Amino acid sequence: MTDHTDDTGGSDSGVTETADSDRLADRRRRLGEYLDDAGLDAVWFARPNSFAWLTGGDNVVSATADLGVAAAGYVAEDGDADAGEFRVVTDNIEASRLVDEELPGEFTVEAGRWYESSLAESVADHSPENAAADFDVPGFGEVDASTLRQPLSEGDIEAYRELGRDTAAAVEQVCRQLESGDTEHEAASALRVTLSARGINAPVALVGGSERAQSYRHYTPKLAELGDYALVSVTAERGGLHASTTRTVAFDPPEWLAERHEKATRVEATALAATRAVGRERGPASEVFGAVQAAYDDVGFPDEWQNHHQGGAAGYAGREWFATPTADDEVRLPMGYAWNPTIQGAKSEDTVLVTDDGFEVLTSTGEWPTREADAVGYDATVERHDVLSL
């Protein structure tokens, strides 16, 4: 396997003043409405994806921690939620770095001594008591941050386009250089390095060679050679946004691979068409799932949906929600969706912006072979990524 690093890097992930202003105007509107509806005076976010959603910055030091090293909040001013103040609470270790490198100037930063109190205690000390948070703060209520992050704003969509292009470019660069004798571990390591060179984290990097991809839906990399073909799947993160995609590369593929892949693309196209139809009415995710089940039945694999989750809404989480037969999550537009149908040994997955008008594949470079996939039960055709033969 040849060197996978990319000296050109990716698109600039810095946040401009205009982008900051647009983001904060959107967040002020959403959070102001939330405070009014909930009868609260403040709301706080310490989980990394929601911190990034609000600030555009990063509060992560340890990638294994559920919470970051700072909490970002929106606090009503004299009871007026529409004229609130953006605040960040952290400790003296992090304050200057966050101000210099992570936060727009609109945020007021309060810093306690690192040895005097926990983050939760510091937030409680610097907030009105009538508040909610996305982590455990004594006396505060809970907030479902996911609902606040949906649907995507115009600024979110533009950042998502950049992330999607960069993610697809990195994944495809690695895939084109794979060889049958490479191990899954080698391929996954190359993925992480190539994504990192573009300023992208990879919370999920799965590589399944021909043997393990047929046995497992989550093919966590092992020291096994790729063999006849490989499935390469990532969920990539930058600026809090998450993009998921899968590519299939074939060296000496089994006869069934092309057919199963084609059927998986039809299920995915159906999921996207159903998402648009249900989203126009802001219906429940279970209605989309019903269409997915019907598509599996139509392509001759009626029980396949039981073997793996089928995906769902994507944005400031790998999945903001997962569709199930009983899921009541509201399907919102415009929104990112990452559906990932599998048929034993084959998978089709991309992150797609679904709007009232159609579909925009975000994880695309235009340089990978594609095929037209007809949705089952809908008058819709979606261009999907095909198997690449090497």
N, C-alpha and C positions, 0 to 999 in steps of 0.2 A: 504494500500500500504506500503510495507516495505521500509527500508532505501536504497537509491539509490547511495550513495556516494561510491567512490572506492579508497581505501587507496593505491592501487598500482600505481595510476596515469597512465600516458601513456608513449609513447616513448619520449626520450629526444629530445626537440625541439631546443636545443642550436645549434648554427651554428659553425661548425669547420673551422679551417683555410683553409683546403683543399676545403671545400664547398664554402667559401668566394672567394677563388681564381678562382674556376671554374665558379661561378656566374658572377664575375666581368669580366672575360675573355669573356663570352657570351654577357654581357651587353655592354662591350666596342665595340665588333664587331657590334652589332645591332645599337647602338647609333652612332657609327662612320659612318656607312652606312647611317643612317638617316640624320645626319648633312651634309654629302656630297650631298645626293640627294636633300635635302631641301635648300642647300646653306646657312646654319646657322653656328653660332659659339658656341652655347650652347643650352641646353634643360634642363628644370627643372620640378620636380614632387613634389607636396605637398599633393595630394590626397593619403590617407593611403595605398590603395592597390598598387599603383604604386611606392610609397616610399619604401614599403616592397619589391616589385619586384626588385628594383635597389639595395637596401642596405642590404636586409635581416633583417632589423630592423623595429621598430615600432615608428611612430611619433604621436600616438594618446594619448591625455589626456582626451578629452571629446568625448564620443562615438556618440554624437548627431551632432558633427560638420562635415561639408563636407570636411574641410581641417585639416591637422595635424598641429603640432606646429613647424614643420621644413620642409624645401624643400631640396630635393636632386637633384644634377645636374651633368651633364657631359659637360665639357668645353674644346673645342679644344685648343690645345697648338700651338701658332704661326700659326694658320690656318690649322694645321694638325689634322684632326678628329680622325685618328687612334692612335694618341699619346696624347689623351686628359687626363684631370684631373677630378677625382671624388671630388665633393664638397658638403657640407651641409651648409645651412644658417638657423640660428635660433636666439633665444634671450638668454640673460644671465641666465634666469631661467632654461632653458633646456640644455644648451650646455654641461656642465660637465656630466650630466646623460646620454645623448646620446653618448658621447665619451666612457664612462665607460661601458655602458650596451647594446647599440643598434647598434653601427657602426663598420665596419671593419676598420683596421688601415689605409687603403688606402684613406680614406676620410679626406680631409681638412675641418675643421669646422670654420665658420665665425659667430660671435655672436655680435649682437647689444644690446643696452639697451632696455629692454622690453617696456619702456615708450617713446622711441624716434621715433619709426617707426613701421609700419605694416610689416607682413611677405613679402607681395608683394613689398613694398618699399625697404626692406632689400635685397631681391633677385635682384631687379633692380640695387641697389648700388654695388653689388658684382658680376655682370655678364656683359659680353659683351652685347652691345645693340642689336646686331643681333641675337636674341634668340627667343625661344618658350617655353611655359609652359602649364601645364595641369590645370592651374587656371589663374585668371585674374591678369596679371601684366601689368601695363601701358606701351605701346610701344612694347610689345612682341606679337608674333604670337601665335596661338593655336596648340597643338599637340594632335593627337589621340593616346593616350597611349595604348589603347586596341590592335591596330594593331601591335605595337612594342612588345607586350607580347605574340603574337602568331607566330609560334607554340611554344609549351613548349620545354625548354632545357632539357638535361639529368638530371641536378641537380634539376630542377623543378619537373620532373617526380618522382624522388626518394623521394623528400619531399612530393609530392602528395600521393604517396603510403602510407607513414606513417600517413598522415592526414586522408586518407580514411579508413585505418584499425582502427585508434583510434576513428574516428567518428562512424563507424559501431558498434564497440564494446560498446561504450557508449549508443548508441540508443538501441541496442539489450538488453543490461543489464537492462535498464529501462523497455523496452517492456515486458520482461519475468516476471517482477514482478507486472505488472498491474493487477487490478481487476475490475470487471464490475462496482462496486460502486465508484471507484475513479472518481474524476472530471477531466475535461480537464485541468483546471488550475494546479491541483496537478501534473499531468503527465508532463506538460510543465515545471513546476518548477524543477522537478526531472531531466529532460533533461538538463536544463541549468547548474544545479549544477554538474551533472556527466560529462558533457563536460568540464566545467571549471576546474574540478579536473585534466583533461588531458591537460590543457593549451590551450583549444579551446574556442573561442567565438561562440555565437549562434545568429547571426543577424536575423535568422528566426527559430522559433520553433512553429510549428502548431500541434495541437492535435484536431481531430474531432471524437466525439463519434458517435454512429450509427445514431442518428437523424440528427445532423448537418452535418456530412460527406456526407449525401445524398443530402443536400440542398445547400451546398456551396463548391466551389473549394478551397478557401482560408479559412480554418476553424480555424480562430484565436481563441485561447482557451477562454472558458467561464466557469462559475460555473455550468456546466451541467455534469451529470454523463455519463460515457462512454457507458453504456448500453450493447447492444449485441455484438458490435465490435468497433474497433477504427482504424483510420488512424493516423500515427505519422510521421511527415515530418520535417526535419531540413535542413537548410543551415548553415554549420559550417565553421569557418574561423580560420586559424592559419598561421602566417608568410605571410599574404596576400593572400594565396591560399584559395579557397572556394570549399567545397564539399557538395553536396546535396544528400539526400537519404530519402526514405519513407519505413516504415514497416507497415504491417497490422496484427493486433492481433484480434482473434475472441474468444468470450466467448460462445455465443449462436447465431451463425451467421444466417442471412436470407438465404434462399435457393439460391438466385441469386448471392450472393457475389462471390462464387468460379468461376462461369462462367464469370462474368464481370471482375474479376481480371485476369483470363486467357486471355481474349481478350485484356485487357490493356497491358499485357506482350507481346502479339504478335505485337501490334502497336509499343511498345518500341523497340522490336527486329528489326522491319522494319526500324525504324528511325536510329538505329545503323548500319544496313547493308547499308542503303542508304548513311549514313555519310561516311562510308569507300569508297563506290563506287564514290561518288561525290568528296570526298577529294583527291582521287588519281589523279583527273584531276583538282583540285583546282577550282571546279565549285561553283556556288552560293548556298546559303542556301535555296533559293526558290525551288531548285530541290529536296532537302531532304524533304521539307514541302509537295511537291506534292506526294511523296511516303507515307508520313504520312496520308494524306487525303485518298489515295487509300486504305491504310490498314484499316482505320476506315470503309470505305465502305464495304470492304471484310468481316469484322467481324460483320456487321449488324448494325452499328451505324454511318451512313454517315455524320450526322450533329454534332457529338459530339465534333469535333475539334474547333467548334465555341465557346464553353463554357469555354475554358481555354487556356492559352498559352501552347505551347507544349515543351518549353525548347530550348536548343541550346548549344553553346560552353561554356565551363566552365574553369576557371583557376584563374586568379587574380581578378575575380569578380564572383558573383553568376552565372551570365551569361554574357559572353563577348559580346554576341549578342543573340537575340531571333529570331528564324525562323518564317517567315510569308509567305503568298503566293507570296509576291513580294520582299522579302529580297534579297539583292545583296551582303551580306557579304560573303567573300571568306571562303570556308570550308578548313581548314588547318589540316595537319597531321604531327607529332603526336600531339594530342590535347585531352584535357578532354572534354567530352560531357555529359550533364545531360538532358536527355529527360524525360518528366513527363506526359505521356498520362493519361487521366482520362475517365472513363465511369461511369456515375452517381453512386456515392458511392464507387467506386473502383479506385485505382491509382497504377501505377508502376513507380518507379524512383530510379535510382542510378547514381553515377558519374563514367563514364567509359572512360578509355584511349583507344582511337581509333588510330590505326596505319595502315600502308599499309597492314600488315599481319593479323590483327585481333583485338580482343577486350579483354581488361583487366578490370574487374570490380574492381574499386579502393575501393569503400565503401562495403567491404565484409570481413567477419571473417571466412567463411567456416563453421559456426556453426548454420546457420539459414536454414530452409527448402527451397529448390529451385525446379524449374521446368524447363524443356526445352521448349523454345518458338521459334516457326518457323516464320521467317520473311515472309511477304507477298511480292511476286514478286522477291525474291532473294533466292539464294541457300545458306542460312545461318541459323544456329540455335544458339541461345544465351541462356545461363543459367541465369534465372531470379529468384529473391526472391519470395517465395510463401507466402500464408497466414499461420500464426502460430496459431494453436488452443490451447487455454489454458484451 
